[in-house]
Amino acid sequence: MTNQVESREVLNSVAVETQAVAPIYQKILVGIVEGDSSQEVFGTALELAKAQSSELMIVTVIQENLRRNLDLPIYSEITGYGSIYTQEMVELEEKLIQESVEELQLWLKRLTQQAINEGIKAQSDYTYGEPGRQLCTLAKKWGADLIIVGRRGRRGISELLLGSVSNYVIHHAPCSILVVQH
């Protein structure tokens, strides 16, 4: 007991100055998908990049073939496994995919411009593949200090079946991660 009192006295007699050391992130990669929660994730990335004078890379990874995400009326009449696409159907599908990519590019351009308007050096891009893996690969190639991603809050079977981008990134990222809960 005496040693503990003496230790406290020694600590109290020494002027100990502590400073909180916050990490400085020079390059922040933000993985974002167009939707309701994207503004929250993007807003968090903007605030942090602005506070630390960081460079921002805004990235969307398209997981599936765009064809699966489009509700195309041309397919509503097709049944069976042996259906044959007409040339017009293929051309329409290509046109709709191109329009979707153009809309995505415009959205990313608006986000990039918003960051630039706030004095942040920013760029954006999109790619295809498995989102978690692509974000980790890009973070390593670009030299990111931090990855910011959103999390929908899936649990149990839905997370097992649908996967979790944030979970993959947490376990495989080459840098720090910030997960924004939706």
Residue, then its C-alpha position, 0 to 999 in steps of 0.5 A: m500500500t505504501n508503494q502505491v501512495e508513493s507512486r501517486e505522489v511521484l506522479n503528482s509532483v511531475a508535470v506530465e503534459t499529454q496531448a491527444v494525437a489524432p492521426i492525419y490522413q493525407k489520402i481518403l478513399v470513400g467507397i460510396v453507392e448511389g442511394d439514400s445513405s450515400q450523402e451521410v457517408f460522403g458528408t462524413a468523408l467531406e468533413l474529415a478531408k476538410a478538417q485534415s486537408s486531405e485528398l479525397m478519392i470517391v469510388t463506386v464499385i458496380q458489383e453485378n452486371l448492370r443488366r441484372n439491375l435494370d427492370l427492362p420491359i423487353y424481357s417481360e414477355i420472354t419465358g423459358y430457357g431457350s429464348i433468343y434476343t433480337q438485335e433490337m433487344v440487344e441494342l436497347e439493352e446496350k443503350l440502357i446500360q450506357e445511360s445508366v453509366e452516364e448517370l453514374q458518371l454525372w453523379l460522381k462528377r457532382l460529388t467531386q465538384q462539391a468537394i472541390n468547391e469546399g477546397i478539397k482536392a478530389q477525384s472520382d471513379y467507378t469500376y466493376g467487380e466485388p466491392g470490398r476487394q476492389l476498394c482494398t485493391l484501389a486503396k493499396k494502389w492509390g496509397a490511401d491512409l483511410i477508407i470510409v465505407g457505409r454499413r447497412g446493419r445487416r446481421g445473421i443470415s442476410e449478411l451471410l448470404l448477401g455479404s458485407v462490403s464493410n466487413y470485408v474491408i475491415h478484414h482486408a484493408p491495407c490502411s485504417i477504416l472508418v465505417v459509417q452506420h446507416 
